[in-house]
Amino acid sequence: MDIFNFSDLTGVFSVTDVVLSLVLSFVLCSAIGWVYQATHRGASFTQSFVQTLVLNGMVVAVIMLIVGSNIARAFALVGALSIIRFRNAVKETRDVGFIFFTMAIGMAIGTKFYLLAVIAAVVISLIILIMTRFNWYARKVVSQILKVQVSNDLPFDTLFDALFLKYTSSSELISVDSVHGGLLTELTYSIGLKKQSKVQEFLNEIKQVNGNHRVTLIAGYNSTDL
């Protein structure tokens, strides 16, 4: 009896199937990880997440090999995996897309659709690179958050109207908060500046109007995760 006959132990797939699935899922998911790294924008990039993408694709490929066409195994795995709870919040919606991307590639490889996995990985990766390179769906006017602290005795509802008309293409009051024990009022606006080069001049004039209290401009908040 050949105790090293792994084909008999697996029954459904051979050692070649296992090795091919693991190697191909590693190569394709590593390429996807590179695409994620090259196209990532913002401050939340972590090496561990990219490594998780690679592991995710490989593990899904193995799971699909285990399940095969056996419905009983599929239900058993669903029950086993349902006890897992993920505590970390996904900071960017595109991260979810990459997670599903590697899962789909792993599922295709695990079910032996190797050509489909390769074509899908290449085409989708190219689409991601093209969208990033040509900045698809970017807004021409970038919204920014402006926080201004003013004295309680000032008419804040019309205080900055002239400056907004001069420097911004759009402005909207989002919230009004009482700060410093009720001594000051903090106004939060969503604005779109006409010219980014005028930022310093705009802030200086805001300070002249609000009595030189604190002024904060959060630039690029909708393209950078904070």
Secondary structure as UniProt FT lines:
FT   TURN            3..4
FT   HELIX           6..10
FT   HELIX           15..39
FT   HELIX           47..67
FT   TURN            68..69
FT   HELIX           71..81
FT   TURN            82..83
FT   HELIX           93..110
FT   TURN            111..112
FT   HELIX           114..133
FT   TURN            134..137
FT   STRAND          144..151
FT   TURN            152..153
FT   TURN            156..160
FT   HELIX           161..167
FT   STRAND          168..179
FT   TURN            180..183
FT   STRAND          184..193
FT   HELIX           196..198
FT   HELIX           199..209
FT   TURN            210..211
FT   STRAND          215..218
FT   TURN            219..223
//
